[in-house]
């Protein structure tokens, strides 16, 4: 084979160019610290790099975003629950103070009840705490506050499920004409003359005697809300049923009260529903203002004690569930929104097709329309993905912490205090009138007798209120138990999240190490190679330059 100058030049340039490309490749690796710059450089490294980068991105998403967001949510919940516990502790202090102070007068009791009402408002106000614009205690409805933040007019039909313990007994003291009595409207001499003429002491002449002041028990069902929609007759808005068969879907139900026995307080003609129900023991009275369904003694015995012959409700047992539906269209600031607690329907009076159903469940009595959010017997749990196929619950639902009972318990105390203040005012007025009279004056004996009646009524009502405060202690303990369980659950989830975050940190470090081992160069090794190739390149240039100075003519 004949070697020409051209062949020598081409071979030299080809080899020098290959050498230069290798130097450039090593220089690029040194500048980027990466083994490859394009997939074609090494397909195996490229495929492995894509997988490892995806793993690192996923772990970073879990660790730096999802887990951190979950931890922040749990921390806000923890702080709120701690505040709730502090509020309940202060309520316990007030309840204990009232229960232990039997000699406290109306002024001191009013201070205690006022503080309890303030603490109740704070208790429910905590339920409106939000995290990054999302309410933390309202389940899936993170855009809806737990309670109303202003007075609102909107109509709901509420379905409340109760058990037999919901039928309790209210101690009631009848004070007759003692309410509002004063020297301006009570003439003891005229009352005494009327009594001597046969007019009852409780008649238009005013005054009562000790025999007319009675303390009795009234059976009632206290609903979760007061100020209900005042419909006449109540059957148009109130339904009281009990479950007769739980094995069917939906469960079979029957009316708890016989037809025509439930009346509306506003139609009875008696301004005092408690007096009316005592006078009509076969009736039940709905009091929309207080949210109470009062049950006459005879009706209670027939229904709940089975004394009617034949039995009115043969399938009713101590384990039976009572279902009450009612309407409410006026809400005060601080009232709890029903959609967070009950099956309910928001009514559109203009267009019933636009009604919104909340928490509709499978055991609904009628064919359910399209559900807004279907509970299906499950809590509205929000979970975050914090790892591969791993989730953690972050939210605490309102009914796990904030009992609706607290509002009614405090309302009951407030109503009892109002009655105590009424009789205390009457007793004080009578005492002043009696002090301004001399024994033996006309009317003195009658006013003395009336004062004794007022004092007896005061003793009864004060004793009833004392029992309410003593009962409040156990009720507050129940609220504390709710909060303690919620705190424990939230703390357990926080501890578990900390473990997950630690594992994610380890995983992220491991994946980044593998990613670095797959993609990053060994700087020392590449530096040696680059120096060697650079020396080879420079040497090749020098050798080629000397060789190509001669041509074939120099060898001829």
C-alpha positions, 0 to 999 in steps of 0.5 A: 500500500502506498502512503501519500502525504494526503493519507498521513494528513487525514489519519493524523487529523482523524486521530487528533479530532477523536482525541479532542472530542474525548478532551471536550467530553471530559471537560464537560463532565468536569464543568457539569459534574455529571457523567452524561449530558444527553441520554445517548451518552449512556442509556442505562445511566439515563434510565436509572437517573429518570427513576431516581429523580422521580423518587427524589421528587416524590419524597421531597413532595411528601417531606417538604410539602405534604408532611409539613402542611399536615404538621401545621394543620395538626399543630393548629388543631392542638393549640385550639384543643388546648384552648378548649381544655382551658375554657372547660377548666374555667367552666368547671371552676365556676360550676364548682364554686356555684355548687359549693356555695349554697348561700350565694345570692342572686347577684353572685349567681348572676355573675357566675352564669354570665361568666359561664355564658361567656365561656360557652361563647368562647368554647364554640368560637374556638370551632371557627379557627381556620388554617390558611383559610380552611376551617379545621373542625368542619370536615369536608366543608372547610369553607363553612364556619362551624357557627354563625358569625352574624344573625342570619335568616335561612330555613332548615328542616333538621332531623335529630336522632335521640335515645331514651335518655333524652326524655328528662325531668325538669323541676318546676316551681309554680309561683302563681301571682307572685311574679312581678308583685310590688307595692304598686300592684299589690294591696294587702288590705284589699287582698285580705278582704277579698280572701275573707269574702271567699275570693281565692288568694291566687285570684285577681286580688293578688297574693299566694299562700304556702299551700299554693306553691308546689314543686313538681317534675315535668317530663320533657325532651329538650331539642338541640336548638331554641327559637324554632319556627313557630308553626300552627299546628305543630304537626306541620313542622314537628314530627316525633317518631320512634324506630320499630324495626332496625333490621330494614333499610330504611328502618321502620318507624311509628309515631311516638305520640297519638294523633292530636296530643301535641299542641303549640304553646302559642295556641294553648291560651296559657302564657305559662306552658309549664302550668298548662302541661300540669293542668293537661296531663294527657297532652304534649306541648311544643315550646318553640321559644325554648326548644322544649317538648313538654310531656304531660304526666299521664301521657308520659306514663302511657307511652314510656311506662306502658300504663295504657291499656292496650299499650300505645307503643308496644315496640317501644323499649329502653333501647329505642331510638327517637327521631324528631324533625323540626324547622328553624328559620332564624339564627343568632350569632354563635348558633351552631350550623346544623349541617355540621351535626345533623341530617338536615335540609336547607329549604328554598321557599321560592323553589323547592327543587333547589333544596340542599340536603346535608348528611343524607344517609341510607336510613332516610325515611324517604327516597333521598334526593341528590346528596350534597355530602353523603355521610353514609354513617362515616365521619368526614375525615380528611387525609393527606398522602405522606408516603408511598401508599401511606396516609394520615388523618389530619382533621378533628370533626366538630362533633368529636369536640364541641358538644351541642349539649353545652349550649342547652345546659347553659340556657337551662341555667340562665332560664332558672336564674331568671325565675330565681331573680323574679321570685327574689324581687317579689320576695324583697318587695314583700319584705319591704312592704311588711317592714313598713307595716305594723303587726295587727294593721289591716292586710298585715297577716295577708302580706305575711302569708304572701311573703311566706309563700314567696320565701318558700318558692324562693327556697324551692327554685334556689334548691333546684338551681343548686341541683343544676349546678351540681349536675353541671359539674358532671356534664362539664366533666363529660365535655372535658372527656370529649376534649381529652379524647380529641387531644389524645387522638390528635397527639397520636397522629402528630407523633406518628407524623413525626416518625413518618417525617424522620423516615422520609428524611432518611429516604430522601438522603438515601435516594439522593445518595443513589442519584449522586452515585448514578449521575455524578462523576468522580472528580479525582478520576476525571481530573486525572483522565482529563490531564492525561488526555490533554497531555496526549492531545498536545503531544499528538499535535507536536508529533504530527507537526514534525512528521508532516514537515517532511513529504515523500520527496524527502525519502526519495 
